[in-house]
Amino acid sequence: MAAKTKTKQENVLRLPAEQLFQKELEALIREEKNPIPEGWKMSPRSVLTYIVGGRAGDTAITPKYIGHRRLVEIAISTLVTDRALLLIGEPGTAKSWLSEHLSAAINGDSTKVIQGTAGTTEEQIRYSWNYAMLIANGPSPEAMIKSPIYRAMESGTLARVEEISRCASEVQDALISILSEKRISVPELSVEVPAKKGFSIIATANTRDKGVNEMSAALKRRFNIVVLPAPESLDSEMEIVTSRVAQLSQNLDLNARLPEEAVIEKVCTIFRELRNGTTLDGKQKLKPTSGVLSTAEAISLLANSMALAGSFGDGCISDGDLAAGLQGAIIKDESKDAASWEEYLENIMKKRGAEWLGLYKECKKLLS
């Protein structure tokens, strides 16, 4: 039976965090020595160790978030209170990643998720109905389809709302009521469902999406807001990229070797310079591109380059594989980005010496 279960998990494209890091979570729970809040699986200190890394007895805990430790402490302490947590930042600053791992550590379940889009409805926040059962038998608990937030309130656990600023204003207003009253009213059944202790919501929002459906001041007041910055230094960004690419490659049949440090450094350097509009030494101004060029995109680019190398090369990322990934990541708007990219190639990359020459030539080939 164990072998069958393992095979099933191996065939899943992406396991939730609580399954992917099950051994670490079990070790932290086993070694727990601190008070555990009601509804939680472990103490706030153990949640912090799970997120930033450390040890639980003989088990090494890998860092899930590489950044400001204090921000993680603020996020965790928020969830100890009755306040909801809002993670804000540029795309690719690990908001969803941190949200998932906080839920996995606190509840052992990160799957109560609502993905915010322009099409998200109020029913997806509260509850909806199985209309065949509703018509046949009228309103009943069996005919009700509970939202992730409804289920989290019933069980005293965490629910996640991704991209909250992409939701329409009436959806955001439904959240105000839930976060204020800590209960959901079901008039069709003449019942009110109160939230159990431990219930809270972790929401995420991109600073780039401010103009989509800006959150009202009333909704913002119901959250403690934590702003997640982009990685401070080249070294920290490289550490994040190296770690995540290694994790991704374990779940995908890429048939390629992990990228060397020099390859990761080149990608992170290019992304940081074009993102910031200046070279790393600050001596030369650059035309920024229209895309975000986030750390998450750097991870995706390297995974795609590994797939190219494994499928059509010798398994080692070549300059040609890297150039193909860079072209797709950087040139999002042909009219604006192509000129900025070509200028970067000629004024920066070409002048960086022999180590960059092969990549420069491959990038130029794709532009011509």
Beta strands, then each sheet from edge to edge (+ up, - down):
strand 1: 54-56
strand 2: 59-61
strand 3: 84-89
strand 4: 113-115
strand 5: 127-129
strand 6: 144-146
strand 7: 158-162
strand 8: 183-186
strand 9: 191-194
strand 10: 200-206
strand 11: 223-227
sheet 1: 1+ 2-
sheet 2: 4+ 7+ 10+ 3+ 11+
sheet 3: 5+ 6-
sheet 4: 8+ 9-
end
